Amino acid sequence: MVDEIVAVFAAVPPGTVLDATLGGGGHAEAILDEHPALSVFGIDRDEQAIAASGRRLARFGSRITTAHGRFDRLGDALREHDIDRLSGALFDLGVSSPQLDQADRGFSYRHDGALDMRMDRSQPWSAADVVNGYDEADLTRIIRRYGDERFAARIARAIVAARRDRPLQTTTELAAVVIAAIPAAARRTGGHPAKRTFQAIRIEVNGELDVLPDAIDQAIDATAPHGRIAVLTYHSGEDRIVKERFTRAIGRCDCPPGLPCVCGASPTVRRVRVSRTPTAAQAEANPRARSARLRVVERLEMTLAGQREGSSS
């Protein structure tokens, strides 16, 4: 949804847009190409992504700055780079195509590689620790919670049984165990049978949902009036968190428009209506983005304590 992202930031004030999930730099490149008044500060927990995007975006010179780190520490990253206010922020959640396509990263059930799945390869904890170290109850919990997998208990039981002889070591070994645990009739629909289990383990390894709420709050706090925060999600758990944090920031004020708020609500953003899912053509061109969902809010200008933008004094 590159065109949609570019359109989101067309209306923000000049300044710096945070790309909190820089990845290969595709969104950053499009924003910089289309909006000369904007620069991009990109962070990513994957050092390989930082290196690749740095090469791709080098032609923009001082308009692009990158840093290695998790997006829940974006406040510290902004201070370290003397960025006081943002014109906007973008989160493109989930795993990137380069990560999926590199077998040695261990993200893909289609490629044979070590059970890794670490976005930040400096962290010691990997998919192998989850697959071979969690008990059956914990495996069931994460596969059901993060993968929306209805056969979570069967899959967890099969993993525990398979590792009794020796630890599971590769992605293809894990995928085979998952496929065998799912009834044959259920394998015929819904894509690859191991997709949801791999997603769940990846989310657990990287603590993706644990760090997301605070990161969104920090981005809202750091964004200047009329700046926008856009989030692309690919999983129902991610989208629930984004919706909840945005709804919390929007508030539920029942006071008449144009008057000071006296009901106790403190809205800091407003919802921006955008195309929220990929078009059929976009989904066909990039099947991995088929489940994408875009949510956008715009920072309000608080003129006085307790007053909303446009209210009278």
C-alpha positions as CSV (number, residue, x, y, z in Angstrom):
1,M,0.0,0.0,0.0
2,V,2.8,2.4,-0.9
3,D,0.6,4.9,-2.7
4,E,-1.8,5.0,0.2
5,I,1.1,5.7,2.6
6,V,2.5,8.4,0.4
7,A,-1.0,10.1,0.4
8,V,-1.3,9.9,4.2
9,F,1.8,12.0,4.6
10,A,0.9,14.5,1.9
11,A,-0.9,16.7,4.4
12,V,1.5,16.7,7.3
13,P,3.7,19.8,8.2
14,P,7.3,19.9,7.0
15,G,9.8,18.1,9.1
16,T,10.7,14.5,10.0
17,V,8.6,11.4,9.6
18,L,9.6,8.4,11.7
19,D,9.7,5.1,9.9
20,A,9.6,2.9,12.9
21,T,10.0,-0.3,10.9
22,L,12.4,0.8,8.2
23,G,13.0,-2.7,6.7
24,G,14.2,-2.4,3.1
25,G,13.4,1.2,2.9
26,G,10.6,1.0,0.4
27,H,8.1,3.2,2.2
28,A,10.8,5.7,3.2
29,E,12.0,6.0,-0.4
30,A,8.5,6.7,-1.7
31,I,7.9,9.4,1.0
32,L,11.2,11.1,0.3
33,D,10.6,11.0,-3.5
34,E,7.1,12.5,-3.3
35,H,7.4,14.9,-0.4
36,P,10.5,17.2,-0.7
37,A,9.7,19.0,2.5
38,L,10.0,15.8,4.6
39,S,13.0,13.9,5.9
40,V,12.8,10.4,7.3
41,F,14.3,9.0,10.6
42,G,14.2,5.2,10.2
43,I,14.8,2.7,12.9
44,D,14.8,-1.1,12.8
45,R,15.8,-3.9,15.1
46,D,17.3,-5.8,12.2
47,E,20.9,-4.7,11.5
48,Q,20.8,-6.3,8.0
49,A,17.7,-4.2,7.2
50,I,19.5,-1.0,8.4
51,A,22.5,-1.8,6.1
52,A,20.3,-2.6,3.1
53,S,18.1,0.5,3.5
54,G,21.1,2.7,4.0
55,R,22.4,1.7,0.6
56,R,19.0,2.1,-1.1
57,L,18.4,5.6,0.5
58,A,21.9,7.0,0.3
59,R,21.0,9.3,-2.6
60,F,18.8,11.3,-0.3
61,G,21.8,12.5,1.7
62,S,21.0,14.3,5.0
63,R,17.2,13.8,4.5
64,I,17.6,10.2,5.7
65,T,18.9,9.1,9.2
66,T,18.9,5.5,10.4
67,A,19.3,3.9,13.8
68,H,19.4,0.3,15.1
69,G,16.8,-0.4,17.8
70,R,13.4,-1.6,18.8
71,F,10.5,0.8,18.1
72,D,9.3,0.8,21.8
73,R,12.5,2.7,22.5
74,L,11.8,5.3,19.8
75,G,11.6,8.1,22.4
76,D,15.3,7.5,23.4
77,A,16.3,7.2,19.7
78,L,14.6,10.6,18.9
79,R,16.4,12.3,21.8
80,E,19.8,10.8,20.8
81,H,19.3,12.3,17.4
82,D,18.0,15.7,18.7
83,I,14.6,15.3,17.1
84,D,12.1,17.2,19.2
85,R,8.9,16.7,17.2
86,L,7.8,14.5,14.4
87,S,5.7,15.4,11.4
88,G,4.4,11.8,11.3
89,A,5.2,8.2,12.1
90,L,4.8,5.0,10.2
91,F,4.7,1.4,11.5
92,D,4.7,-1.4,9.0
93,L,4.4,-4.4,11.3
94,G,5.2,-8.1,10.8
95,V,8.0,-9.7,9.0
96,S,9.6,-8.3,5.8
97,S,10.0,-10.0,2.5
98,P,13.8,-10.1,2.7
99,Q,13.6,-11.8,6.1
100,L,11.2,-14.4,4.7
101,D,13.3,-15.0,1.6
102,Q,16.6,-15.7,3.5
103,A,16.5,-19.3,4.6
104,D,19.1,-18.8,7.3
105,R,16.8,-16.3,9.1
106,G,14.4,-19.2,9.9
107,F,11.2,-17.2,9.3
108,S,9.8,-19.3,6.4
109,Y,8.1,-22.7,6.5
110,R,9.0,-23.0,2.7
111,H,12.8,-22.7,3.1
112,D,15.0,-25.1,5.0
113,G,16.9,-23.2,7.7
114,A,17.8,-23.1,11.4
115,L,15.0,-22.4,13.8
116,D,15.9,-18.8,14.4
117,M,13.2,-16.1,13.7
118,R,15.1,-13.3,15.5
119,M,14.6,-9.9,14.0
120,D,17.5,-8.7,16.1
121,R,20.2,-11.3,15.8
122,S,22.1,-10.0,18.7
123,Q,19.4,-11.3,21.1
124,P,20.1,-14.7,22.5
125,W,16.5,-16.0,22.5
126,S,15.4,-17.8,19.3
127,A,12.7,-20.0,17.8
128,A,14.6,-23.1,18.8
129,D,14.3,-22.1,22.5
130,V,10.5,-21.7,22.1
131,V,10.0,-24.9,20.1
132,N,12.2,-27.1,22.3
133,G,11.9,-25.4,25.6
134,Y,8.2,-24.5,26.1
135,D,5.9,-27.1,27.7
136,E,2.8,-28.2,26.0
137,A,0.5,-25.8,27.7
138,D,2.6,-22.8,26.8
139,L,3.0,-23.9,23.2
140,T,-0.8,-24.3,23.0
141,R,-1.3,-20.8,24.5
142,I,1.0,-18.9,22.1
143,I,-0.1,-20.9,19.0
144,R,-3.7,-20.2,19.8
145,R,-3.2,-16.6,20.9
146,Y,-0.8,-15.4,18.2
147,G,-1.7,-17.7,15.4
148,D,-5.5,-17.9,15.8
149,E,-4.9,-21.6,15.2
150,R,-7.9,-23.8,16.1
151,F,-5.6,-26.9,16.2
152,A,-3.2,-25.3,18.6
153,A,-3.5,-28.1,21.2
154,R,-2.9,-30.9,18.6
155,I,0.1,-29.0,17.2
156,A,1.7,-28.4,20.6
157,R,1.2,-32.1,21.5
158,A,2.9,-33.1,18.3
159,I,5.8,-30.8,18.8
160,V,6.4,-32.1,22.3
161,A,6.2,-35.7,21.0
162,A,8.6,-35.0,18.1
163,R,11.3,-33.5,20.3
164,R,11.5,-36.4,22.7
165,D,14.1,-38.2,20.7
166,R,16.1,-35.0,19.8
167,P,15.4,-31.3,19.6
168,L,13.8,-29.9,16.5
169,Q,16.5,-28.0,14.6
170,T,15.2,-26.8,11.3
171,T,12.2,-25.0,9.8
172,T,11.3,-27.9,7.5
173,E,11.3,-30.3,10.5
174,L,8.9,-28.0,12.4
175,A,6.7,-27.5,9.3
176,A,6.4,-31.3,8.8
177,V,5.4,-31.8,12.4
178,V,2.7,-29.1,12.2
179,I,1.3,-30.4,8.9
180,A,1.1,-33.9,10.3
181,A,-0.8,-32.7,13.3
182,I,-3.6,-30.9,11.3
183,P,-6.4,-33.1,10.0
184,A,-6.1,-33.8,6.3
185,A,-9.4,-32.1,5.4
186,A,-8.3,-28.9,7.2
187,R,-5.1,-28.7,5.2
188,R,-6.9,-28.1,1.9
189,T,-8.0,-24.6,2.7
190,G,-6.5,-21.5,4.4
191,G,-3.0,-21.5,2.8
192,H,0.0,-23.4,4.1
193,P,-0.9,-25.4,7.2
194,A,2.2,-24.2,9.1
195,K,1.6,-20.5,8.4
196,R,-0.2,-19.7,11.6
197,T,2.1,-21.7,13.9
198,F,5.2,-20.0,12.4
199,Q,3.6,-16.6,12.8
200,A,2.8,-17.3,16.5
201,I,6.3,-18.5,17.3
202,R,7.9,-15.5,15.5
203,I,5.7,-13.1,17.5
204,E,6.7,-14.8,20.7
205,V,10.4,-14.8,19.9
206,N,10.4,-11.1,19.2
207,G,7.9,-10.0,21.7
208,E,6.1,-8.1,19.0
209,L,2.7,-7.6,20.6
210,D,4.3,-6.8,24.0
211,V,6.2,-3.8,22.8
212,L,3.5,-2.4,20.4
213,P,1.2,-0.5,22.8
214,D,3.9,1.6,24.3
215,A,5.5,2.3,20.9
216,I,2.2,3.7,19.6
217,D,1.8,5.9,22.6
218,Q,5.3,7.2,22.3
219,A,4.7,8.0,18.6
220,I,1.5,9.9,19.4
221,D,3.3,11.9,22.1
222,A,6.2,12.8,19.8
223,T,4.0,13.9,16.9
224,A,3.4,17.6,16.3
225,P,-0.2,19.0,15.7
226,H,-1.5,18.0,12.3
227,G,1.1,15.3,12.0
228,R,-0.2,11.7,11.3
229,I,0.5,8.3,12.7
230,A,-0.1,5.4,10.3
231,V,0.0,1.7,11.2
232,L,-0.1,-1.3,8.8
233,T,-1.0,-4.5,10.5
234,Y,-1.2,-8.1,9.2
235,H,-2.5,-10.0,12.1
236,S,-5.7,-9.7,14.2
237,G,-3.8,-9.3,17.4
238,E,-1.8,-6.4,16.1
239,D,-4.9,-4.7,14.7
240,R,-6.7,-5.1,18.0
241,I,-3.9,-3.3,19.9
242,V,-3.6,-0.5,17.3
243,K,-7.4,0.0,17.4
244,E,-7.4,0.1,21.2
245,R,-4.5,2.6,21.5
246,F,-6.0,4.9,18.8
247,T,-9.4,4.7,20.4
248,R,-7.9,5.6,23.8
249,A,-6.1,8.6,22.2
250,I,-9.2,9.7,20.3
251,G,-11.3,9.7,23.6
252,R,-15.0,9.6,23.8
253,C,-16.0,13.3,24.4
254,D,-19.7,14.0,24.4
255,C,-19.4,17.7,24.8
256,P,-20.9,20.0,22.0
257,P,-18.4,20.8,19.2
258,G,-16.7,24.2,19.6
259,L,-17.0,24.3,23.4
260,P,-14.4,23.3,26.1
261,C,-14.5,19.7,27.1
262,V,-16.0,19.3,30.6
263,C,-16.7,15.5,30.5
264,G,-13.2,14.5,31.4
265,A,-12.2,13.2,28.0
266,S,-8.8,14.3,26.7
267,P,-8.7,13.5,23.0
268,T,-5.2,14.0,21.4
269,V,-5.9,12.6,17.9
270,R,-8.7,12.3,15.4
271,R,-9.3,9.3,13.1
272,V,-8.4,9.8,9.4
273,R,-10.5,8.0,6.9
274,V,-8.3,6.2,4.4
275,S,-8.4,3.1,2.1
276,R,-7.9,0.5,4.9
277,T,-7.1,-2.7,2.9
278,P,-5.2,-3.5,-0.3
279,T,-6.9,-3.4,-3.6
280,A,-7.4,-6.6,-5.5
281,A,-4.6,-5.6,-7.8
282,Q,-2.3,-4.9,-4.9
283,A,-3.1,-8.2,-3.3
284,E,-2.4,-10.1,-6.6
285,A,0.9,-8.3,-7.1
286,N,2.0,-8.9,-3.5
287,P,0.1,-11.9,-1.9
288,R,2.0,-11.4,1.3
289,A,0.2,-8.1,1.8
290,R,-3.2,-9.6,1.3
291,S,-4.1,-9.3,5.0
292,A,-2.8,-5.8,5.5
293,R,-5.0,-3.3,7.3
294,L,-4.2,0.4,7.5
295,R,-5.2,2.7,10.4
296,V,-4.4,6.4,10.6
297,V,-4.8,9.2,13.2
298,E,-3.9,12.8,13.1
299,R,-2.6,14.7,16.1
300,L,-4.9,17.5,17.4
301,E,-3.7,20.9,18.4
302,M,-4.5,21.4,22.1
303,T,-4.8,25.2,22.5
304,L,-5.6,25.1,26.3
305,A,-5.8,22.4,28.9
306,G,-9.0,20.6,28.3
307,Q,-9.8,22.3,25.0
308,R,-10.0,20.6,21.7
309,E,-8.7,22.0,18.4
310,G,-11.2,24.6,17.2
311,S,-12.9,25.2,20.5
312,S,-13.5,28.7,21.8
313,S,-11.6,30.1,24.8
